[in-house]
Amino acid sequence: MRSVCSCVVLFLSLIGCSVAPLTPAASIMAVQVGADQLWPRDASVGGSVLAVSIVKLIVQPEKYHSKRVLVAGFVHLAFEGNSICLSEGSGGRDCLWVDVAGITDPGFREGWASIEGTFDGEARGHFACCAGTLTNITSIRKRDGR
């Protein structure tokens, strides 16, 4: 029953989404992603980094495991609670754990942001709370709005 509810929530969130096209020279500012926008397809950003949605990472973890990704969503940075989620109210399996080891303080604790790092589809974060993990993070950039 729980998996059916999760599928229904995912489906409803996807049908309410609008798709924003990517420009050939996509940058973090040009790629608009939030709870209501998804990348229509994977896009290379800066060489070997893939701009990909949280939904794709959750649904196809084996495809992106150990790859460099750029993902955007609602970020929570707190003691034992570092995550990037589909939306502000999301939690658990709608989120990715953010491994902040070795990064400098991004200057905020919560808000819409883009994160570049390596996706680990096997690690689930603190007490297996999330659907995957972003490690080896090279940037966390706060965004205005979604």
C-alpha positions in Angstrom: 0.0 0.0 0.0 2.8 2.4 0.9 4.5 1.9 -2.5 1.2 2.5 -4.3 0.8 5.8 -2.3 4.4 6.8 -3.3 3.7 6.0 -6.9 0.5 8.1 -6.9 2.3 11.1 -5.2 5.1 10.8 -7.8 2.7 10.6 -10.7 0.7 13.6 -9.4 3.8 15.7 -8.9 4.9 14.8 -12.5 1.7 15.7 -14.2 1.6 19.1 -12.5 5.1 19.9 -13.9 6.0 22.1 -16.8 9.0 21.3 -18.9 11.6 24.1 -19.5 13.9 23.5 -22.5 17.6 23.6 -22.1 19.9 25.9 -24.0 23.0 24.3 -25.6 25.3 26.2 -23.3 23.4 25.3 -20.1 24.6 26.9 -16.9 23.3 26.7 -13.4 21.4 29.9 -13.8 19.9 28.7 -17.2 18.7 25.4 -15.9 15.5 26.1 -14.1 14.4 23.3 -11.8 12.1 23.3 -8.8 9.1 21.3 -7.6 7.2 22.2 -10.7 9.9 22.0 -13.4 12.0 19.0 -14.6 14.7 18.7 -17.1 13.3 17.0 -20.2 16.4 14.9 -20.7 19.9 14.6 -19.2 22.2 17.5 -20.3 25.9 17.7 -20.0 27.0 20.7 -18.0 30.7 21.6 -17.9 32.0 18.4 -19.5 31.4 15.2 -17.5 28.7 16.7 -15.2 25.1 15.7 -15.9 22.2 18.0 -15.1 19.5 15.6 -13.9 16.3 15.8 -11.8 15.9 14.3 -8.4 13.1 12.2 -9.8 15.5 10.5 -12.3 18.0 9.8 -9.6 15.3 8.2 -7.4 13.7 6.2 -10.2 16.9 5.1 -11.9 19.7 5.0 -9.3 21.7 2.4 -11.1 22.0 4.6 -14.3 23.5 7.5 -12.3 25.5 5.6 -9.6 29.0 7.1 -9.3 28.4 9.8 -11.9 28.9 13.5 -11.4 25.6 15.3 -11.4 24.1 18.7 -11.0 20.7 18.6 -9.2 18.4 21.3 -7.9 15.8 21.2 -5.2 14.9 22.3 -1.7 18.0 22.0 0.5 17.9 21.4 4.3 21.3 21.7 6.1 21.0 20.6 9.8 22.6 18.3 12.3 21.9 14.8 11.1 19.5 16.2 8.5 21.3 17.3 5.3 19.2 16.7 2.3 18.0 18.0 -1.1 14.3 17.3 -1.8 11.7 17.6 -4.5 9.9 20.4 -2.7 10.0 22.3 0.6 7.6 19.9 2.3 9.2 16.7 1.0 11.0 14.2 3.1 12.3 10.7 3.2 12.3 8.9 -0.1 11.6 12.1 -2.0 15.0 13.4 -0.9 18.7 12.7 -1.4 21.2 12.8 1.5 23.8 15.5 1.1 27.3 14.4 2.4 28.8 17.7 3.5 32.1 16.3 4.7 34.9 18.6 3.6 32.8 21.4 2.1 32.8 25.0 3.2 29.7 26.5 4.8 27.4 27.6 1.9 26.1 30.5 4.0 22.5 29.3 4.4 20.6 26.4 6.1 17.5 26.0 4.1 16.2 27.1 0.6 16.2 26.3 -3.1 19.6 25.4 -4.3 21.7 23.6 -6.9 24.3 21.0 -5.8 27.1 19.5 -7.9 28.5 16.2 -6.6 28.8 12.5 -7.2 25.6 10.4 -6.9 25.7 7.2 -4.8 22.6 5.2 -5.5 23.5 2.6 -2.8 24.1 4.9 0.2 20.9 6.1 1.8 22.1 8.7 4.3 21.7 8.9 8.0 19.7 5.9 9.2 18.8 5.1 5.6 16.5 8.2 5.5 16.8 9.0 1.8 16.7 7.5 -1.7 20.4 8.1 -2.4 23.4 10.3 -1.5 25.3 13.2 -3.1 29.0 12.9 -2.1 32.2 14.7 -3.2 30.3 17.9 -3.4 32.1 20.7 -5.3 29.3 23.4 -5.1 26.1 24.3 -3.4 24.6 27.4 -4.8 21.5 29.1 -3.3 18.9 30.1 -5.8 16.2 32.7 -5.6 12.8 31.0 -5.5 12.5 27.7 -7.4 
